[in-house]
């Protein structure tokens, strides 16, 4: 499992931007459910080749982060 902290506090705009970046830079990514919690936290679920990628905007934890079964760095490598 790969974990990426995007921001040390939840941020709705950054959450949207991060989701858009994944959708733009990762070919064949499939967008699934957007889960919303009573505390306004959001989790966007994706899959890629049978593996799960989740983007969490968590007010409970106090962080915007990604949990992924796929290493994401190759999709965002600036030398491409």
WOQUI-V441127 format. One line per field, one symbol per residue. burial: # if it has 16 or more other C-alpha atoms within 10 Angstrom, else .. Layout:
# WOQUI-V441127
burial=???
This chain:
# WOQUI-V441127
burial=.....#...##...#..##..#......#.#.........########...########...######.#.#........
